[in-house]
Amino acid sequence: FTLRLTYEFKDEIVKEDIEEAVKDLEKRFSYLKVTLKKDFKEFYYLKNDKPFVIKETSRAIPLNGEDSNGHLIAFSYKGKRLFVNAYHGQMDGTGIFRVSKALIYYYCLRRYSKELKVEDVAKVGEPIDEEEYLDAYKTFYEANKKTRFTKQKLQNPARNIMILTRQGKVKPGTRSGLKIVVPQKDLMAYCSSYDGSPVTALALIMAEAIRNVHPTSRRNVVIGIPVNLRPAMGLNKSNGNLFGKIHIDYSERLGEKDIEHQGTICRGTIIRYSDPDILRKSTYKYCKMLHHLNSIPVRGIKQMAARMVAGKMKRCETADVTYVGQCHYGDMEQYIKSMYLDLDSNGLGIVTLLAAIGDKFFISINQDWEDKIYLESFLEVLERRNISFEVESYGLLDTSKMENIV
């Protein structure tokens, strides 16, 4: 999986300023300078002293190859747009937003001002906590080997799950996506009407949109919502891939209820399974599984086992809705027009990614096919809910790819 974060500034990007900003970023996040390698036994990271790449192009830069100097993160720009391409195995949404925020800070300092009021920015020269670069799952597993976890019932997704590619409406092919802008006041007003949140609102809207395409199906629409595991793991500063999933089972019975009751049930599920004790237990269970996978002595067999695990995880949901929270950019917000996150995630069907900055929400919907049937249904539900929106683009996705050089 790879992530692609796109910023659009209100002014043209200055070549010299963005190049210097990338150099600053390289100093601050030097531990990200690695190449992914493999041998007979395992995949592993190797230190990479080459500089980070910044190119003038709107196309995605392939990672882990010559185009990116062997790095798992690369940068590009074109006109007013800046692109950050990153390997999802090295960092998650929270991680890429944190790294990118620092990049924007260094750039805006040079481009606009010598002083900017921005909270929580990773700056050059500050001490770096080892939490940032530790293998979080291994650290958590080793620290909790002797822990007696309380007997909490873990969430099990519904068995009768609707998988969209099996419903006969779409065929997997070229990946495409939709980008829309929603005024923050509109979506928050809608959330307030049933005491919900942006992520519960989008989860229910997407579930209803899918249900409307398949009104007679007896299969449940299950929406996966990633949850930040950092607080539960005690590793708040990590840039790693630290999220678990909570699943909202949008059954036919739930769909028949009014939006207020849907919101209450959805919110209750998130609150229940976001409990730190439950998250720690489920995370330890996942870490133990990773430990057993890593213990397999031959890489090919290990890879086969990992594919089986990944395949099972993909079959746990119909669609995915991700939101990492409001991005507080302080004085930099006046220079940024939009911000979208895309995920190259073949096999997940539909992935909705929500970013918020200033007074707007920016929504990207990525899918494994070109047909617009689910996207059009999603927009129809927004209209029925009186949530205003502006479609910024629809088309084929140009996301970053991992080069097959390992």
CORRA-V613707 format. One record per backbone hydrogen bond with DSSP energy under -0.5 kcal/mol. NH is the residue of the N-H (numbers start at 1). CO is the residue of the C=O. If there is no record, write none. Layout:
((NH;CO) (NH;CO))
This chain:
((2;344) (3;86) (4;342) (5;84) (6;4) (6;340) (7;5) (7;82) (8;338) (9;80) (10;335) (13;79) (15;13) (18;14) (19;15) (20;16) (21;17) (22;18) (23;19) (24;20) (25;21) (26;22) (27;23) (28;24) (29;25) (30;27) (32;29) (33;30) (34;32) (35;46) (37;35) (37;44) (39;42) (44;37) (46;35) (48;33) (55;75) (57;55) (57;77) (62;60) (63;401) (64;71) (68;65) (69;66) (70;65) (71;68) (72;34) (74;85) (75;53) (76;83) (77;55) (78;81) (81;78) (82;7) (83;76) (84;5) (85;74) (85;83) (86;3) (87;72) (88;1) (89;1) (90;87) (91;87) (92;239) (92;240) (96;92) (97;93) (98;94) (99;95) (100;96) (101;97) (102;98) (103;99) (104;100) (105;101) (106;102) (107;103) (108;104) (109;105) (110;106) (111;107) (112;108) (113;108) (118;116) (123;121) (126;123) (129;127) (132;129) (133;130) (134;130) (136;134) (139;135) (140;136) (141;137) (142;138) (143;139) (144;140) (144;141) (145;142) (147;144) (149;147) (152;150) (154;152) (161;159) (162;220) (163;161) (164;162) (166;163) (167;164) (169;164) (173;368) (176;367) (176;369) (177;395) (178;365) (179;393) (180;363) (181;390) (182;361) (184;359) (186;183) (187;183) (188;184) (189;185) (190;186) (191;187) (192;188) (193;189) (194;190) (194;191) (195;192) (196;191) (201;197) (202;198) (203;199) (204;200) (205;201) (206;202) (207;203) (208;204) (209;205) (210;206) (211;207) (212;208) (213;209) (213;210) (214;210) (215;212) (217;214) (220;160) (221;250) (222;220) (223;221) (223;248) (224;222) (224;319) (225;246) (226;224) (226;321) (227;244) (229;242) (233;229) (234;230) (235;230) (238;235) (239;132) (242;240) (243;241) (244;227) (246;225) (248;223) (248;246) (249;247) (250;221) (250;248) (251;249) (255;251) (256;252) (257;254) (262;258) (263;259) (264;260) (265;261) (266;262) (267;263) (268;264) (269;265) (270;266) (271;267) (272;268) (273;269) (274;270) (275;272) (279;275) (280;276) (281;277) (282;278) (283;279) (284;280) (285;281) (286;282) (287;283) (288;284) (289;285) (290;286) (291;287) (292;288) (293;289) (294;290) (295;291) (296;293) (299;40) (302;298) (303;299) (304;300) (305;301) (306;302) (307;303) (308;304) (309;305) (310;306) (311;307) (312;308) (313;309) (314;310) (315;311) (316;313) (317;314) (318;222) (319;222) (320;350) (321;224) (322;352) (324;354) (327;356) (328;326) (329;327) (331;117) (332;329) (333;330) (334;331) (335;332) (336;332) (336;333) (337;8) (338;8) (340;6) (342;4) (344;2) (345;343) (348;345) (350;318) (350;348) (351;366) (352;320) (353;351) (353;364) (354;322) (355;362) (356;325) (357;360) (358;327) (360;357) (361;182) (362;355) (363;180) (363;361) (364;353) (364;362) (365;178) (366;351) (366;364) (367;176) (368;349) (376;372) (377;373) (378;374) (379;375) (380;376) (381;377) (382;378) (383;379) (384;380) (385;381) (386;383) (387;382) (388;386) (390;181) (392;179) (392;390) (393;179) (395;177) (397;175) (399;397) (403;63) (403;401) (405;403))
